[in-house]
């Protein structure tokens, strides 16, 4: 792990010289001081007109501001952790609420957990309950109702419709069997049957007329 850190430290020291701002280059009369910028210019500026540079003093002001902020932070850290190591504890006690807020990273993780993670989990749990308790139940109840309805129609078909159809067939078969016995093929039998029928009709008319 030491060697990679040494390599990174070396690069952090020398890499800055590849992009020295033009403002510093003008001060030291160093043309094309921003080597990295001019190296990428053929690619980044291809097809575009070169923009005019702003005043040099603006770059100097921003560089001075960044160096000043760095110096203040360095001196403050030296004061707090080397010269007066008891100061951080005192500041922590005096500004405990602000320290807790900063120490807990402004509770961004907690807010993210409560709003997004827990919110999504609750939404997913609700959708899972709705799917299982409502949709699946409706589908299962529909399947049960369809099964019961099919069983009822099957019972009606087997014990009602089929029974009536079979009854009609049996009655027709019985009538056919009975009538088949009357047709013997003998003329005398037909004659006696006709004569008996005529006698029955005459007798019925007689009783009707007498009454």
C-alpha positions as CSV (number, residue, x, y, z in Angstrom):
1,X,0.0,0.0,0.0
2,X,3.0,2.3,0.6
3,X,4.2,2.2,-3.0
4,X,0.8,3.2,-4.6
5,X,0.6,6.1,-2.1
6,X,4.1,7.2,-3.0
7,X,3.2,7.1,-6.7
8,X,0.1,9.2,-6.1
9,X,2.0,11.7,-4.0
10,X,4.6,12.1,-6.8
11,X,1.9,12.5,-9.4
12,X,0.1,15.1,-7.2
13,X,3.3,17.1,-7.0
14,X,4.4,17.1,-10.7
15,X,0.9,16.8,-12.4
16,X,0.1,20.4,-11.7
17,X,2.9,21.6,-13.9
18,X,1.1,20.1,-16.9
19,X,-1.7,22.6,-16.5
20,X,-0.1,25.8,-15.2
21,X,-2.7,28.6,-15.7
22,X,-2.0,31.1,-18.4
23,X,-2.1,33.9,-15.9
24,X,1.0,32.5,-14.2
25,X,2.5,31.9,-17.6
26,X,2.1,35.6,-18.5
27,X,3.8,36.6,-15.3
28,X,6.8,34.5,-15.9
29,X,6.7,35.0,-19.7
30,X,6.1,31.3,-20.2
31,X,4.2,30.7,-23.5
32,X,1.8,27.8,-23.7
33,X,2.2,27.2,-19.9
34,X,-1.0,25.1,-19.8
35,X,0.5,22.1,-21.6
36,X,-2.5,19.9,-21.0
37,X,-4.9,22.4,-22.4
38,X,-2.9,22.9,-25.6
39,X,-2.5,19.1,-25.9
40,X,-6.3,18.6,-25.9
41,X,-7.0,21.8,-28.0
42,X,-7.1,20.0,-31.4
43,X,-9.8,17.6,-30.1
44,X,-11.9,19.9,-27.9
45,X,-11.7,23.0,-30.1
46,X,-12.3,21.2,-33.4
47,X,-15.0,22.9,-35.3
48,X,-15.3,25.7,-32.8
49,X,-13.9,29.2,-32.9
50,X,-11.5,29.9,-30.1
51,X,-13.2,31.8,-27.3
52,X,-11.7,35.0,-26.0
53,X,-9.9,34.7,-22.7
54,X,-11.1,36.8,-19.8
55,X,-8.9,39.3,-18.0
56,X,-5.8,37.8,-16.4
57,X,-6.6,39.5,-13.1
58,X,-9.8,37.3,-12.7
59,X,-7.7,34.1,-12.7
60,X,-5.2,35.7,-10.3
61,X,-8.0,36.6,-7.9
62,X,-9.5,33.1,-7.9
63,X,-6.1,31.5,-7.4
64,X,-5.3,33.9,-4.6
65,X,-8.7,33.1,-3.0
66,X,-8.1,29.4,-3.2
67,X,-4.6,29.7,-1.7
68,X,-6.0,31.9,1.1
69,X,-8.7,29.4,2.0
70,X,-6.1,26.6,2.0
71,X,-3.8,28.7,4.3
72,X,-6.6,29.5,6.7
73,X,-7.6,25.9,6.9
74,X,-4.0,24.8,7.4
75,X,-3.4,27.3,10.2
76,X,-6.7,26.5,11.8
77,X,-5.9,22.8,11.8
78,X,-2.4,23.5,13.2
79,X,-3.9,25.6,16.0
80,X,-6.6,23.1,16.9
81,X,-4.7,19.8,16.7
82,X,-1.1,20.8,17.5
83,X,-0.8,24.0,19.4
84,X,-4.1,23.8,21.4
85,X,-5.4,20.2,21.3
86,X,-7.9,20.9,24.0
87,X,-9.8,23.4,21.8
88,X,-11.7,20.8,19.7
89,X,-13.3,19.4,22.9
90,X,-14.3,22.8,24.1
91,X,-15.8,23.8,20.8
92,X,-17.6,20.4,20.7
93,X,-19.2,21.1,24.2
94,X,-20.1,24.7,23.3
95,X,-21.6,24.0,19.9
96,X,-22.8,20.5,20.6
97,X,-25.9,20.7,18.4
98,X,-23.9,22.0,15.5
99,X,-21.2,19.4,16.1
100,X,-23.8,16.6,16.2
101,X,-25.4,17.9,13.0
102,X,-22.0,18.0,11.3
103,X,-20.8,14.7,12.8
104,X,-23.9,12.9,11.6
105,X,-23.4,14.4,8.1
106,X,-26.6,16.5,8.5
107,X,-28.5,13.3,8.8
108,X,-28.6,12.8,5.1
109,X,-28.2,9.0,5.4
110,X,-31.1,8.8,7.9
111,X,-33.3,11.0,5.8
112,X,-32.5,9.0,2.7
113,X,-33.2,5.8,4.7
114,X,-36.5,7.0,6.0
115,X,-37.8,8.7,2.9
116,X,-36.5,6.5,0.0
117,X,-35.4,3.1,1.4
118,X,-38.2,2.7,3.9
119,X,-40.7,4.4,1.7
120,X,-39.9,2.0,-1.2
121,X,-40.0,-1.0,1.2
122,X,-43.4,0.0,2.5
123,X,-44.7,0.6,-1.0
124,X,-43.4,-2.8,-2.1
125,X,-44.9,-4.5,1.0
126,X,-48.3,-2.8,0.2
127,X,-48.1,-3.9,-3.4
128,X,-47.2,-7.5,-2.3
129,X,-50.1,-7.5,0.1
130,X,-52.5,-6.1,-2.5
131,X,-51.3,-8.8,-5.0
132,X,-51.7,-11.6,-2.6
133,X,-54.7,-10.4,-0.6
134,X,-56.8,-8.8,-3.4
135,X,-55.8,-9.9,-6.9
136,X,-54.8,-13.5,-6.0
137,X,-57.8,-13.9,-3.8
138,X,-60.1,-12.6,-6.5
139,X,-58.6,-15.0,-9.0
140,X,-58.8,-17.9,-6.6
141,X,-62.4,-17.1,-5.7
142,X,-63.3,-16.8,-9.3
143,X,-61.7,-20.2,-10.0
144,X,-63.7,-21.7,-7.1
145,X,-66.9,-20.2,-8.3
146,X,-66.3,-21.4,-11.8
147,X,-65.6,-24.9,-10.5
148,X,-68.7,-25.0,-8.3
149,X,-70.8,-23.7,-11.3
150,X,-69.3,-26.3,-13.5
151,X,-70.2,-29.0,-11.0
152,X,-73.8,-27.7,-10.7
153,X,-74.2,-27.7,-14.5
154,X,-72.7,-31.2,-14.6
155,X,-75.1,-32.5,-12.0
156,X,-78.1,-30.9,-13.8
157,X,-76.9,-32.3,-17.1
158,X,-76.3,-35.8,-15.8
159,X,-79.3,-36.1,-13.5
160,X,-81.8,-33.8,-15.3
161,X,-81.2,-33.5,-19.0
162,X,-79.6,-36.9,-19.5
163,X,-82.4,-38.5,-17.4
164,X,-85.1,-36.9,-19.4
165,X,-83.4,-37.9,-22.7
166,X,-83.0,-41.4,-21.5
167,X,-86.6,-41.5,-20.3
168,X,-87.9,-40.4,-23.6
169,X,-85.8,-43.1,-25.3
170,X,-87.0,-45.8,-22.9
171,X,-90.7,-44.8,-23.4
172,X,-90.2,-44.8,-27.1
173,X,-88.5,-48.2,-26.9
174,X,-91.3,-49.5,-24.7
175,X,-94.0,-48.3,-27.1
176,X,-92.1,-49.8,-30.0
177,X,-91.9,-53.1,-28.2
178,X,-95.6,-53.0,-27.4
179,X,-96.6,-52.1,-31.0
180,X,-94.2,-54.7,-32.4
181,X,-96.2,-57.4,-30.6
182,X,-99.4,-56.3,-32.2
183,X,-98.0,-56.7,-35.6
184,X,-98.1,-60.5,-35.9
185,X,-98.5,-60.6,-39.7
186,X,-101.8,-62.7,-39.4
187,X,-104.8,-61.4,-41.2
188,X,-107.2,-62.9,-38.6
189,X,-105.5,-61.0,-35.8
190,X,-105.9,-57.7,-37.7
191,X,-109.5,-58.5,-38.4
192,X,-110.3,-59.3,-34.8
193,X,-108.5,-56.2,-33.7
194,X,-110.5,-54.0,-36.1
195,X,-113.7,-55.7,-35.2
196,X,-113.0,-55.3,-31.5
197,X,-112.2,-51.6,-32.0
198,X,-115.4,-51.0,-33.9
199,X,-117.4,-52.8,-31.2
200,X,-115.8,-50.6,-28.5
201,X,-116.7,-47.5,-30.5
202,X,-120.3,-48.6,-31.1
203,X,-120.7,-49.5,-27.4
204,X,-119.3,-46.1,-26.4
205,X,-121.7,-44.3,-28.7
206,X,-124.6,-46.3,-27.4
207,X,-123.9,-45.4,-23.8
208,X,-123.4,-41.8,-24.8
209,X,-126.7,-41.6,-26.7
210,X,-128.5,-43.4,-23.9
211,X,-127.2,-41.0,-21.3
